Amino acid sequence: MDAKVVAGESAIPLLHTLSAQRDAFLARLPPSKEERRQGLKHLKRALLSYKDVLAEAESRDFGGHSLDEVMLAEIFPLIEALNAAIKHVGRWMKPSRRRVGLAMLPSSAQVIYQPLGVIGVVTPWNYPLLLSVGPLINIIAAGNRAMIKMSEHAPATAQLLRTMLAEVFPADQVAVVTDDAGVLAEEFVRLGFDHLVFTGSGRVGRMVMRAAADNLVPVTLELGGKSPVIIGEDAPLDAAAERICWGKSLKSGQSCTAPDYVLCPRRLIEQFVQAYRACYSRMFPTLKNNPDCTSIINDAQYRRLQQMIDDARAKGARVEEINPALENLSETRKRPMVLVLDVTDSMRITHEEIFGPILPILAYDRIDQAIDYVNHHPRPLALYLFSFDRALQQRVVATTHSGAVSFNDTMTHAGINDLPFGGIGESGMGHYHGYEGFLAFSKAKGIFSKGRFNSGRQIYAPYGRLVQRITLRLSLR
């Protein structure tokens, strides 16, 4: 497939890179199991070698990012994913035998998993390592080549990742595109890839899908959204508050699977607020010079969050800021956790993805109200339920739609490589991680084979013969 010509001189290098990768893909047989394993092993060694400097680069991009969080939330899941792919890629590649119908005997059928070609990846700023190398692991395991567009908001990480990957793969296998060449994401997504992976906002995701449609490029969209937390009547509030607080505080809430809002029994709200305040104060006793507290990525995001708080307050919300040491943070981009109560549908925080340390808490009187609230809003990337009631757990799974469900925890499911990761509806389409990632970047090609003896002659024209009637009768039972 030829790459569609896109406007702008800055697109010319992209077209050259895409053509080089496609030519290399077509000139070689699909890589063997051992070739794929070797590529993954080299990637693992490079990642372990670069992990500390990559974490420091990401911290510079954020203006202060917890190095431990980079290791925990990005490097560790990538190593887990690499280990799994190295171990299982041979099994994933094996053809799958399929059944043929009675009328087709003797014959055989199977499915082989063929690389697609060149995969484009658009990486966001919030997890620049996880959401670039993560898809790449699946892309390499499936035998493809990749072009990765890094976010302009994480330039230090992008430059270092480009250097690292250039040491592992030739440019006609893996190429990293950074913003220093003036290449825009809009130009990147208009290229004629064989598949495109985009992680970002729903607004931009719609534009990406429209651009990809010009070349009939299939897309995997990871769009985040407003992931709810439902607290059941039986939930231990101290434990629930602690687990929600950790998930919401990771990267200061700048995660696509971060808890976006809490649905809490009305009679337990004040108790939950106190428990949450105590947990946050214990985890982050100070903020300004605390390396565990990650900054907001840039001034624009900082202002957006402040505008959401101001909007809620102006419309009657009760806003509680948790700043344990009462520090002045005005000269930083660090933000204290803010709990918002008495929330109404007129407020921006009920409609927009928050993506920061702001947690609305909504009251419900019956569990039906909480479930209905979730179901009458766009389908989220994750849904979190805090309850040990098995019947309620199964009811929530059966009656709601979300990319994933976690019981009695937040965020950690996204780091489990053996679970598919992906959204539904407003939160995205398609999924990857593990085996599902291998399938996402493979063409499942059906193969049918018949030998010298042609049993099919029994059903050829002229029709109406006895053997045809018998064959049809047996086949239609």
ROVO-268945 format. One record per residue (C-alpha): residue number from 1; x, z, y negated. Coordinates in steps of 0.5 Angstrom, whole numbers, always signed. Layout:
# ROVO-268945
<atom gukol="NUM" u="X" w="Z" v="Y"/>
...
# end
This chain:
# ROVO-268945
<atom gukol="1" u="+0" w="+0" v="+0"/>
<atom gukol="2" u="+3" w="-2" v="-7"/>
<atom gukol="3" u="+3" w="+3" v="-12"/>
<atom gukol="4" u="-2" w="+2" v="-18"/>
<atom gukol="5" u="+2" w="+1" v="-24"/>
<atom gukol="6" u="+1" w="+6" v="-29"/>
<atom gukol="7" u="+2" w="+6" v="-37"/>
<atom gukol="8" u="+8" w="+9" v="-40"/>
<atom gukol="9" u="+15" w="+7" v="-40"/>
<atom gukol="10" u="+16" w="+14" v="-37"/>
<atom gukol="11" u="+12" w="+12" v="-31"/>
<atom gukol="12" u="+17" w="+7" v="-29"/>
<atom gukol="13" u="+22" w="+12" v="-25"/>
<atom gukol="14" u="+16" w="+15" v="-21"/>
<atom gukol="15" u="+15" w="+8" v="-19"/>
<atom gukol="16" u="+22" w="+7" v="-17"/>
<atom gukol="17" u="+22" w="+13" v="-13"/>
<atom gukol="18" u="+15" w="+12" v="-10"/>
<atom gukol="19" u="+18" w="+5" v="-8"/>
<atom gukol="20" u="+24" w="+8" v="-5"/>
<atom gukol="21" u="+21" w="+13" v="-1"/>
<atom gukol="22" u="+15" w="+8" v="+2"/>
<atom gukol="23" u="+21" w="+3" v="+4"/>
<atom gukol="24" u="+25" w="+8" v="+7"/>
<atom gukol="25" u="+18" w="+11" v="+11"/>
<atom gukol="26" u="+17" w="+4" v="+13"/>
<atom gukol="27" u="+24" w="+2" v="+15"/>
<atom gukol="28" u="+24" w="+8" v="+20"/>
<atom gukol="29" u="+21" w="+10" v="+26"/>
<atom gukol="30" u="+17" w="+17" v="+25"/>
<atom gukol="31" u="+22" w="+22" v="+26"/>
<atom gukol="32" u="+22" w="+26" v="+32"/>
<atom gukol="33" u="+21" w="+33" v="+34"/>
<atom gukol="34" u="+28" w="+35" v="+33"/>
<atom gukol="35" u="+29" w="+31" v="+27"/>
<atom gukol="36" u="+23" w="+35" v="+24"/>
<atom gukol="37" u="+26" w="+41" v="+26"/>
<atom gukol="38" u="+33" w="+40" v="+23"/>
<atom gukol="39" u="+30" w="+38" v="+17"/>
<atom gukol="40" u="+26" w="+45" v="+17"/>
<atom gukol="41" u="+32" w="+49" v="+19"/>
<atom gukol="42" u="+36" w="+46" v="+13"/>
<atom gukol="43" u="+30" w="+48" v="+8"/>
<atom gukol="44" u="+30" w="+55" v="+11"/>
<atom gukol="45" u="+37" w="+56" v="+10"/>
<atom gukol="46" u="+37" w="+53" v="+3"/>
<atom gukol="47" u="+31" w="+58" v="+1"/>
<atom gukol="48" u="+35" w="+64" v="+4"/>
<atom gukol="49" u="+41" w="+62" v="+0"/>
<atom gukol="50" u="+38" w="+61" v="-6"/>
<atom gukol="51" u="+32" w="+66" v="-6"/>
<atom gukol="52" u="+35" w="+71" v="-11"/>
<atom gukol="53" u="+37" w="+66" v="-16"/>
<atom gukol="54" u="+30" w="+63" v="-15"/>
<atom gukol="55" u="+27" w="+69" v="-17"/>
<atom gukol="56" u="+31" w="+70" v="-23"/>
<atom gukol="57" u="+29" w="+63" v="-25"/>
<atom gukol="58" u="+22" w="+65" v="-24"/>
<atom gukol="59" u="+23" w="+71" v="-28"/>
<atom gukol="60" u="+26" w="+67" v="-34"/>
<atom gukol="61" u="+20" w="+62" v="-34"/>
<atom gukol="62" u="+15" w="+68" v="-34"/>
<atom gukol="63" u="+19" w="+72" v="-40"/>
<atom gukol="64" u="+19" w="+78" v="-35"/>
<atom gukol="65" u="+17" w="+77" v="-27"/>
<atom gukol="66" u="+18" w="+82" v="-22"/>
<atom gukol="67" u="+23" w="+80" v="-17"/>
<atom gukol="68" u="+20" w="+84" v="-12"/>
<atom gukol="69" u="+13" w="+80" v="-13"/>
<atom gukol="70" u="+17" w="+73" v="-12"/>
<atom gukol="71" u="+20" w="+76" v="-5"/>
<atom gukol="72" u="+14" w="+79" v="-3"/>
<atom gukol="73" u="+9" w="+73" v="-5"/>
<atom gukol="74" u="+13" w="+67" v="-5"/>
<atom gukol="75" u="+19" w="+67" v="-1"/>
<atom gukol="76" u="+17" w="+72" v="+5"/>
<atom gukol="77" u="+11" w="+67" v="+6"/>
<atom gukol="78" u="+15" w="+61" v="+6"/>
<atom gukol="79" u="+20" w="+64" v="+11"/>
<atom gukol="80" u="+14" w="+66" v="+16"/>
<atom gukol="81" u="+11" w="+59" v="+15"/>
<atom gukol="82" u="+18" w="+55" v="+16"/>
<atom gukol="83" u="+19" w="+60" v="+23"/>
<atom gukol="84" u="+12" w="+58" v="+25"/>
<atom gukol="85" u="+13" w="+50" v="+24"/>
<atom gukol="86" u="+20" w="+50" v="+27"/>
<atom gukol="87" u="+17" w="+54" v="+33"/>
<atom gukol="88" u="+11" w="+50" v="+34"/>
<atom gukol="89" u="+12" w="+43" v="+31"/>
<atom gukol="90" u="+13" w="+40" v="+38"/>
<atom gukol="91" u="+6" w="+43" v="+41"/>
<atom gukol="92" u="+3" w="+40" v="+34"/>
<atom gukol="93" u="+6" w="+33" v="+35"/>
<atom gukol="94" u="+3" w="+32" v="+43"/>
<atom gukol="95" u="-2" w="+27" v="+44"/>
<atom gukol="96" u="-9" w="+30" v="+45"/>
<atom gukol="97" u="-12" w="+27" v="+51"/>
<atom gukol="98" u="-20" w="+26" v="+50"/>
<atom gukol="99" u="-26" w="+24" v="+55"/>
<atom gukol="100" u="-28" w="+17" v="+56"/>
<atom gukol="101" u="-35" w="+16" v="+58"/>
<atom gukol="102" u="-38" w="+14" v="+65"/>
<atom gukol="103" u="-39" w="+6" v="+63"/>
<atom gukol="104" u="-31" w="+6" v="+61"/>
<atom gukol="105" u="-28" w="+8" v="+67"/>
<atom gukol="106" u="-23" w="+7" v="+70"/>
<atom gukol="107" u="-19" w="+8" v="+63"/>
<atom gukol="108" u="-16" w="+13" v="+58"/>
<atom gukol="109" u="-17" w="+16" v="+51"/>
<atom gukol="110" u="-12" w="+20" v="+47"/>
<atom gukol="111" u="-11" w="+22" v="+40"/>
<atom gukol="112" u="-4" w="+21" v="+37"/>
<atom gukol="113" u="-2" w="+24" v="+30"/>
<atom gukol="114" u="+2" w="+20" v="+26"/>
<atom gukol="115" u="+5" w="+21" v="+19"/>
<atom gukol="116" u="+1" w="+18" v="+13"/>
<atom gukol="117" u="+7" w="+16" v="+9"/>
<atom gukol="118" u="+9" w="+19" v="+2"/>
<atom gukol="119" u="+5" w="+25" v="+0"/>
<atom gukol="120" u="+5" w="+27" v="-8"/>
<atom gukol="121" u="+5" w="+35" v="-9"/>
<atom gukol="122" u="+3" w="+37" v="-16"/>
<atom gukol="123" u="+5" w="+45" v="-17"/>
<atom gukol="124" u="+2" w="+50" v="-22"/>
<atom gukol="125" u="+6" w="+55" v="-26"/>
<atom gukol="126" u="+4" w="+61" v="-23"/>
<atom gukol="127" u="+7" w="+60" v="-16"/>
<atom gukol="128" u="+12" w="+55" v="-17"/>
<atom gukol="129" u="+16" w="+56" v="-11"/>
<atom gukol="130" u="+10" w="+58" v="-6"/>
<atom gukol="131" u="+6" w="+52" v="-8"/>
<atom gukol="132" u="+11" w="+47" v="-8"/>
<atom gukol="133" u="+15" w="+49" v="-2"/>
<atom gukol="134" u="+9" w="+51" v="+2"/>
<atom gukol="135" u="+6" w="+44" v="+2"/>
<atom gukol="136" u="+13" w="+41" v="+3"/>
<atom gukol="137" u="+14" w="+45" v="+10"/>
<atom gukol="138" u="+7" w="+42" v="+13"/>
<atom gukol="139" u="+9" w="+35" v="+10"/>
<atom gukol="140" u="+16" w="+35" v="+13"/>
<atom gukol="141" u="+13" w="+38" v="+20"/>
<atom gukol="142" u="+8" w="+32" v="+20"/>
<atom gukol="143" u="+14" w="+27" v="+19"/>
<atom gukol="144" u="+12" w="+25" v="+12"/>
<atom gukol="145" u="+16" w="+24" v="+5"/>
<atom gukol="146" u="+14" w="+28" v="-1"/>
<atom gukol="147" u="+15" w="+27" v="-9"/>
<atom gukol="148" u="+13" w="+34" v="-12"/>
<atom gukol="149" u="+11" w="+35" v="-19"/>
<atom gukol="150" u="+13" w="+41" v="-22"/>
<atom gukol="151" u="+10" w="+45" v="-28"/>
<atom gukol="152" u="+13" w="+44" v="-35"/>
<atom gukol="153" u="+11" w="+52" v="-36"/>
<atom gukol="154" u="+16" w="+54" v="-31"/>
<atom gukol="155" u="+22" w="+49" v="-32"/>
<atom gukol="156" u="+28" w="+54" v="-30"/>
<atom gukol="157" u="+25" w="+54" v="-23"/>
<atom gukol="158" u="+23" w="+47" v="-23"/>
<atom gukol="159" u="+31" w="+45" v="-25"/>
<atom gukol="160" u="+33" w="+50" v="-19"/>
<atom gukol="161" u="+29" w="+48" v="-14"/>
<atom gukol="162" u="+30" w="+40" v="-15"/>
<atom gukol="163" u="+38" w="+42" v="-14"/>
<atom gukol="164" u="+36" w="+46" v="-8"/>
<atom gukol="165" u="+32" w="+41" v="-5"/>
<atom gukol="166" u="+37" w="+35" v="-7"/>
<atom gukol="167" u="+42" w="+39" v="-2"/>
<atom gukol="168" u="+37" w="+39" v="+4"/>
<atom gukol="169" u="+34" w="+32" v="+3"/>
<atom gukol="170" u="+36" w="+25" v="+0"/>
<atom gukol="171" u="+32" w="+23" v="-5"/>
<atom gukol="172" u="+28" w="+17" v="-1"/>
<atom gukol="173" u="+25" w="+23" v="+3"/>
<atom gukol="174" u="+24" w="+29" v="-2"/>
<atom gukol="175" u="+24" w="+28" v="-10"/>
<atom gukol="176" u="+23" w="+33" v="-15"/>
<atom gukol="177" u="+20" w="+31" v="-21"/>
<atom gukol="178" u="+21" w="+35" v="-27"/>
<atom gukol="179" u="+18" w="+35" v="-34"/>
<atom gukol="180" u="+25" w="+34" v="-38"/>
<atom gukol="181" u="+24" w="+26" v="-36"/>
<atom gukol="182" u="+18" w="+26" v="-40"/>
<atom gukol="183" u="+14" w="+25" v="-34"/>
<atom gukol="184" u="+7" w="+27" v="-35"/>
<atom gukol="185" u="+2" w="+30" v="-29"/>
<atom gukol="186" u="-3" w="+25" v="-31"/>
<atom gukol="187" u="+2" w="+19" v="-30"/>
<atom gukol="188" u="+4" w="+22" v="-23"/>
<atom gukol="189" u="-3" w="+23" v="-20"/>
<atom gukol="190" u="-5" w="+16" v="-22"/>
<atom gukol="191" u="+1" w="+13" v="-17"/>
<atom gukol="192" u="-1" w="+10" v="-10"/>
<atom gukol="193" u="+1" w="+16" v="-6"/>
<atom gukol="194" u="-2" w="+16" v="+2"/>
<atom gukol="195" u="-5" w="+23" v="+0"/>
<atom gukol="196" u="-5" w="+28" v="-6"/>
<atom gukol="197" u="-4" w="+35" v="-6"/>
<atom gukol="198" u="-6" w="+39" v="-13"/>
<atom gukol="199" u="-7" w="+46" v="-14"/>
<atom gukol="200" u="-10" w="+48" v="-21"/>
<atom gukol="201" u="-16" w="+49" v="-25"/>
<atom gukol="202" u="-23" w="+46" v="-23"/>
<atom gukol="203" u="-23" w="+42" v="-30"/>
<atom gukol="204" u="-16" w="+39" v="-29"/>
<atom gukol="205" u="-18" w="+38" v="-21"/>
<atom gukol="206" u="-24" w="+33" v="-23"/>
<atom gukol="207" u="-19" w="+29" v="-27"/>
<atom gukol="208" u="-14" w="+29" v="-21"/>
<atom gukol="209" u="-20" w="+26" v="-17"/>
<atom gukol="210" u="-22" w="+21" v="-21"/>
<atom gukol="211" u="-15" w="+18" v="-22"/>
<atom gukol="212" u="-14" w="+19" v="-15"/>
<atom gukol="213" u="-20" w="+15" v="-13"/>
<atom gukol="214" u="-17" w="+9" v="-17"/>
<atom gukol="215" u="-12" w="+8" v="-11"/>
<atom gukol="216" u="-17" w="+11" v="-6"/>
<atom gukol="217" u="-12" w="+16" v="-5"/>
<atom gukol="218" u="-15" w="+22" v="-1"/>
<atom gukol="219" u="-14" w="+29" v="-4"/>
<atom gukol="220" u="-13" w="+36" v="-2"/>
<atom gukol="221" u="-15" w="+40" v="-8"/>
<atom gukol="222" u="-14" w="+48" v="-9"/>
<atom gukol="223" u="-18" w="+50" v="-15"/>
<atom gukol="224" u="-18" w="+58" v="-15"/>
<atom gukol="225" u="-25" w="+60" v="-18"/>
<atom gukol="226" u="-28" w="+67" v="-19"/>
<atom gukol="227" u="-27" w="+71" v="-12"/>
<atom gukol="228" u="-31" w="+77" v="-12"/>
<atom gukol="229" u="-31" w="+83" v="-9"/>
<atom gukol="230" u="-37" w="+87" v="-6"/>
<atom gukol="231" u="-36" w="+94" v="-5"/>
<atom gukol="232" u="-41" w="+97" v="+1"/>
<atom gukol="233" u="-44" w="+103" v="+0"/>
<atom gukol="234" u="-40" w="+106" v="+6"/>
<atom gukol="235" u="-33" w="+104" v="+3"/>
<atom gukol="236" u="-28" w="+110" v="+2"/>
<atom gukol="237" u="-27" w="+109" v="-6"/>
<atom gukol="238" u="-20" w="+111" v="-7"/>
<atom gukol="239" u="-18" w="+106" v="-1"/>
<atom gukol="240" u="-22" w="+101" v="-4"/>
<atom gukol="241" u="-19" w="+102" v="-11"/>
<atom gukol="242" u="-12" w="+102" v="-9"/>
<atom gukol="243" u="-13" w="+95" v="-5"/>
<atom gukol="244" u="-17" w="+92" v="-10"/>
<atom gukol="245" u="-12" w="+94" v="-16"/>
<atom gukol="246" u="-6" w="+92" v="-12"/>
<atom gukol="247" u="-9" w="+85" v="-11"/>
<atom gukol="248" u="-11" w="+84" v="-18"/>
<atom gukol="249" u="-4" w="+87" v="-21"/>
<atom gukol="250" u="+0" w="+82" v="-17"/>
<atom gukol="251" u="+3" w="+77" v="-22"/>
<atom gukol="252" u="-1" w="+81" v="-27"/>
<atom gukol="253" u="-8" w="+77" v="-24"/>
<atom gukol="254" u="-5" w="+70" v="-25"/>
<atom gukol="255" u="-6" w="+68" v="-18"/>
<atom gukol="256" u="-12" w="+64" v="-15"/>
<atom gukol="257" u="-14" w="+68" v="-10"/>
<atom gukol="258" u="-14" w="+75" v="-15"/>
<atom gukol="259" u="-20" w="+79" v="-15"/>
<atom gukol="260" u="-24" w="+76" v="-21"/>
<atom gukol="261" u="-30" w="+81" v="-21"/>
<atom gukol="262" u="-33" w="+87" v="-17"/>
<atom gukol="263" u="-40" w="+88" v="-15"/>
<atom gukol="264" u="-41" w="+96" v="-14"/>
<atom gukol="265" u="-47" w="+100" v="-12"/>
<atom gukol="266" u="-49" w="+103" v="-19"/>
<atom gukol="267" u="-49" w="+110" v="-17"/>
<atom gukol="268" u="-41" w="+109" v="-15"/>
<atom gukol="269" u="-39" w="+105" v="-21"/>
<atom gukol="270" u="-36" w="+111" v="-25"/>
<atom gukol="271" u="-33" w="+114" v="-19"/>
<atom gukol="272" u="-30" w="+107" v="-18"/>
<atom gukol="273" u="-27" w="+107" v="-25"/>
<atom gukol="274" u="-24" w="+113" v="-24"/>
<atom gukol="275" u="-21" w="+112" v="-18"/>
<atom gukol="276" u="-18" w="+105" v="-20"/>
<atom gukol="277" u="-15" w="+108" v="-27"/>
<atom gukol="278" u="-11" w="+113" v="-22"/>
<atom gukol="279" u="-9" w="+108" v="-18"/>
<atom gukol="280" u="-6" w="+103" v="-23"/>
<atom gukol="281" u="-3" w="+109" v="-27"/>
<atom gukol="282" u="+1" w="+111" v="-21"/>
<atom gukol="283" u="+3" w="+104" v="-19"/>
<atom gukol="284" u="+5" w="+102" v="-26"/>
<atom gukol="285" u="+6" w="+109" v="-30"/>
<atom gukol="286" u="+10" w="+105" v="-36"/>
<atom gukol="287" u="+9" w="+97" v="-37"/>
<atom gukol="288" u="+13" w="+95" v="-43"/>
<atom gukol="289" u="+20" w="+96" v="-40"/>
<atom gukol="290" u="+18" w="+96" v="-33"/>
<atom gukol="291" u="+20" w="+91" v="-28"/>
<atom gukol="292" u="+15" w="+91" v="-23"/>
<atom gukol="293" u="+10" w="+89" v="-29"/>
<atom gukol="294" u="+10" w="+81" v="-30"/>
<atom gukol="295" u="+9" w="+78" v="-36"/>
<atom gukol="296" u="+3" w="+73" v="-38"/>
<atom gukol="297" u="+6" w="+66" v="-37"/>
<atom gukol="298" u="+6" w="+64" v="-45"/>
<atom gukol="299" u="+3" w="+65" v="-51"/>
<atom gukol="300" u="-3" w="+60" v="-50"/>
<atom gukol="301" u="-5" w="+64" v="-44"/>
<atom gukol="302" u="-4" w="+71" v="-47"/>
<atom gukol="303" u="-9" w="+69" v="-53"/>
<atom gukol="304" u="-14" w="+66" v="-48"/>
<atom gukol="305" u="-14" w="+73" v="-45"/>
<atom gukol="306" u="-15" w="+77" v="-51"/>
<atom gukol="307" u="-21" w="+72" v="-53"/>
<atom gukol="308" u="-24" w="+74" v="-47"/>
<atom gukol="309" u="-24" w="+81" v="-48"/>
<atom gukol="310" u="-26" w="+80" v="-55"/>
<atom gukol="311" u="-32" w="+76" v="-53"/>
<atom gukol="312" u="-34" w="+81" v="-48"/>
<atom gukol="313" u="-34" w="+87" v="-53"/>
<atom gukol="314" u="-37" w="+83" v="-59"/>
<atom gukol="315" u="-43" w="+82" v="-54"/>
<atom gukol="316" u="-44" w="+89" v="-52"/>
<atom gukol="317" u="-39" w="+90" v="-46"/>
<atom gukol="318" u="-36" w="+97" v="-45"/>
<atom gukol="319" u="-28" w="+95" v="-45"/>
<atom gukol="320" u="-23" w="+101" v="-42"/>
<atom gukol="321" u="-16" w="+99" v="-42"/>
<atom gukol="322" u="-11" w="+103" v="-38"/>
<atom gukol="323" u="-5" w="+104" v="-41"/>
<atom gukol="324" u="-2" w="+110" v="-38"/>
<atom gukol="325" u="+4" w="+111" v="-43"/>
<atom gukol="326" u="+0" w="+109" v="-49"/>
<atom gukol="327" u="+6" w="+104" v="-50"/>
<atom gukol="328" u="+6" w="+99" v="-56"/>
<atom gukol="329" u="+6" w="+92" v="-52"/>
<atom gukol="330" u="+5" w="+87" v="-58"/>
<atom gukol="331" u="+12" w="+84" v="-58"/>
<atom gukol="332" u="+11" w="+83" v="-51"/>
<atom gukol="333" u="+7" w="+78" v="-47"/>
<atom gukol="334" u="+5" w="+84" v="-42"/>
<atom gukol="335" u="-2" w="+86" v="-42"/>
<atom gukol="336" u="-5" w="+93" v="-39"/>
<atom gukol="337" u="-11" w="+92" v="-34"/>
<atom gukol="338" u="-17" w="+92" v="-37"/>
<atom gukol="339" u="-24" w="+94" v="-34"/>
<atom gukol="340" u="-30" w="+91" v="-37"/>
<atom gukol="341" u="-37" w="+94" v="-36"/>
<atom gukol="342" u="-44" w="+93" v="-38"/>
<atom gukol="343" u="-43" w="+86" v="-37"/>
<atom gukol="344" u="-48" w="+80" v="-38"/>
<atom gukol="345" u="-48" w="+73" v="-36"/>
<atom gukol="346" u="-47" w="+71" v="-44"/>
<atom gukol="347" u="-40" w="+73" v="-43"/>
<atom gukol="348" u="-34" w="+68" v="-42"/>
<atom gukol="349" u="-32" w="+73" v="-37"/>
<atom gukol="350" u="-38" w="+71" v="-32"/>
<atom gukol="351" u="-37" w="+64" v="-32"/>
<atom gukol="352" u="-29" w="+63" v="-33"/>
<atom gukol="353" u="-24" w="+64" v="-28"/>
<atom gukol="354" u="-20" w="+70" v="-31"/>
<atom gukol="355" u="-13" w="+69" v="-29"/>
<atom gukol="356" u="-10" w="+75" v="-32"/>
<atom gukol="357" u="-11" w="+83" v="-32"/>
<atom gukol="358" u="-18" w="+84" v="-33"/>
<atom gukol="359" u="-23" w="+86" v="-28"/>
<atom gukol="360" u="-31" w="+86" v="-30"/>
<atom gukol="361" u="-35" w="+91" v="-26"/>
<atom gukol="362" u="-42" w="+89" v="-24"/>
<atom gukol="363" u="-47" w="+94" v="-22"/>
<atom gukol="364" u="-52" w="+93" v="-16"/>
<atom gukol="365" u="-58" w="+97" v="-13"/>
<atom gukol="366" u="-59" w="+93" v="-6"/>
<atom gukol="367" u="-54" w="+89" v="-2"/>
<atom gukol="368" u="-58" w="+83" v="-2"/>
<atom gukol="369" u="-57" w="+83" v="-10"/>
<atom gukol="370" u="-50" w="+83" v="-9"/>
<atom gukol="371" u="-50" w="+77" v="-4"/>
<atom gukol="372" u="-55" w="+73" v="-8"/>
<atom gukol="373" u="-51" w="+74" v="-14"/>
<atom gukol="374" u="-45" w="+71" v="-10"/>
<atom gukol="375" u="-49" w="+65" v="-7"/>
<atom gukol="376" u="-52" w="+63" v="-14"/>
<atom gukol="377" u="-45" w="+62" v="-17"/>
<atom gukol="378" u="-40" w="+57" v="-15"/>
<atom gukol="379" u="-37" w="+58" v="-8"/>
<atom gukol="380" u="-30" w="+62" v="-9"/>
<atom gukol="381" u="-24" w="+61" v="-6"/>
<atom gukol="382" u="-24" w="+68" v="-3"/>
<atom gukol="383" u="-29" w="+73" v="-2"/>
<atom gukol="384" u="-27" w="+81" v="-1"/>
<atom gukol="385" u="-32" w="+86" v="+2"/>
<atom gukol="386" u="-30" w="+93" v="+3"/>
<atom gukol="387" u="-34" w="+96" v="+8"/>
<atom gukol="388" u="-33" w="+98" v="+16"/>
<atom gukol="389" u="-41" w="+96" v="+17"/>
<atom gukol="390" u="-40" w="+91" v="+23"/>
<atom gukol="391" u="-47" w="+88" v="+21"/>
<atom gukol="392" u="-46" w="+88" v="+14"/>
<atom gukol="393" u="-39" w="+84" v="+15"/>
<atom gukol="394" u="-42" w="+79" v="+20"/>
<atom gukol="395" u="-48" w="+78" v="+15"/>
<atom gukol="396" u="-44" w="+77" v="+9"/>
<atom gukol="397" u="-40" w="+72" v="+13"/>
<atom gukol="398" u="-46" w="+68" v="+16"/>
<atom gukol="399" u="-50" w="+68" v="+9"/>
<atom gukol="400" u="-44" w="+66" v="+4"/>
<atom gukol="401" u="-40" w="+61" v="+3"/>
<atom gukol="402" u="-32" w="+61" v="+1"/>
<atom gukol="403" u="-26" w="+59" v="+3"/>
<atom gukol="404" u="-24" w="+65" v="+6"/>
<atom gukol="405" u="-27" w="+72" v="+7"/>
<atom gukol="406" u="-23" w="+79" v="+8"/>
<atom gukol="407" u="-25" w="+85" v="+10"/>
<atom gukol="408" u="-22" w="+91" v="+7"/>
<atom gukol="409" u="-16" w="+88" v="+3"/>
<atom gukol="410" u="-15" w="+83" v="-2"/>
<atom gukol="411" u="-10" w="+77" v="-3"/>
<atom gukol="412" u="-6" w="+78" v="+4"/>
<atom gukol="413" u="-10" w="+73" v="+8"/>
<atom gukol="414" u="-7" w="+68" v="+4"/>
<atom gukol="415" u="+0" w="+70" v="+6"/>
<atom gukol="416" u="-2" w="+69" v="+14"/>
<atom gukol="417" u="+1" w="+62" v="+16"/>
<atom gukol="418" u="-4" w="+61" v="+22"/>
<atom gukol="419" u="-10" w="+62" v="+18"/>
<atom gukol="420" u="-12" w="+55" v="+14"/>
<atom gukol="421" u="-12" w="+56" v="+7"/>
<atom gukol="422" u="-17" w="+52" v="+2"/>
<atom gukol="423" u="-23" w="+52" v="-2"/>
<atom gukol="424" u="-30" w="+50" v="-2"/>
<atom gukol="425" u="-34" w="+46" v="-7"/>
<atom gukol="426" u="-32" w="+49" v="-14"/>
<atom gukol="427" u="-26" w="+52" v="-11"/>
<atom gukol="428" u="-23" w="+46" v="-8"/>
<atom gukol="429" u="-23" w="+41" v="-2"/>
<atom gukol="430" u="-19" w="+40" v="+4"/>
<atom gukol="431" u="-14" w="+46" v="+7"/>
<atom gukol="432" u="-7" w="+47" v="+9"/>
<atom gukol="433" u="-2" w="+52" v="+12"/>
<atom gukol="434" u="+0" w="+52" v="+20"/>
<atom gukol="435" u="-3" w="+47" v="+24"/>
<atom gukol="436" u="-9" w="+45" v="+19"/>
<atom gukol="437" u="-3" w="+43" v="+15"/>
<atom gukol="438" u="+0" w="+39" v="+20"/>
<atom gukol="439" u="-7" w="+36" v="+21"/>
<atom gukol="440" u="-8" w="+35" v="+14"/>
<atom gukol="441" u="-2" w="+31" v="+13"/>
<atom gukol="442" u="-3" w="+27" v="+19"/>
<atom gukol="443" u="-7" w="+21" v="+21"/>
<atom gukol="444" u="-11" w="+23" v="+28"/>
<atom gukol="445" u="-11" w="+16" v="+31"/>
<atom gukol="446" u="-15" w="+14" v="+37"/>
<atom gukol="447" u="-12" w="+10" v="+43"/>
<atom gukol="448" u="-16" w="+7" v="+48"/>
<atom gukol="449" u="-13" w="+4" v="+54"/>
<atom gukol="450" u="-16" w="+0" v="+60"/>
<atom gukol="451" u="-12" w="-2" v="+66"/>
<atom gukol="452" u="-12" w="-9" v="+70"/>
<atom gukol="453" u="-19" w="-7" v="+73"/>
<atom gukol="454" u="-24" w="-9" v="+69"/>
<atom gukol="455" u="-30" w="-4" v="+70"/>
<atom gukol="456" u="-34" w="-7" v="+64"/>
<atom gukol="457" u="-35" w="-13" v="+67"/>
<atom gukol="458" u="-41" w="-9" v="+70"/>
<atom gukol="459" u="-45" w="-9" v="+63"/>
<atom gukol="460" u="-43" w="-16" v="+60"/>
<atom gukol="461" u="-49" w="-21" v="+59"/>
<atom gukol="462" u="-53" w="-23" v="+62"/>
<atom gukol="463" u="-57" w="-17" v="+62"/>
<atom gukol="464" u="-62" w="-13" v="+66"/>
<atom gukol="465" u="-58" w="-13" v="+73"/>
<atom gukol="466" u="-59" w="-7" v="+77"/>
<atom gukol="467" u="-52" w="-5" v="+76"/>
<atom gukol="468" u="-53" w="-5" v="+69"/>
<atom gukol="469" u="-60" w="-1" v="+70"/>
<atom gukol="470" u="-56" w="+4" v="+74"/>
<atom gukol="471" u="-50" w="+5" v="+70"/>
<atom gukol="472" u="-55" w="+6" v="+63"/>
<atom gukol="473" u="-59" w="+11" v="+67"/>
<atom gukol="474" u="-53" w="+15" v="+69"/>
<atom gukol="475" u="-50" w="+15" v="+62"/>
<atom gukol="476" u="-56" w="+17" v="+59"/>
<atom gukol="477" u="-57" w="+23" v="+63"/>
# end
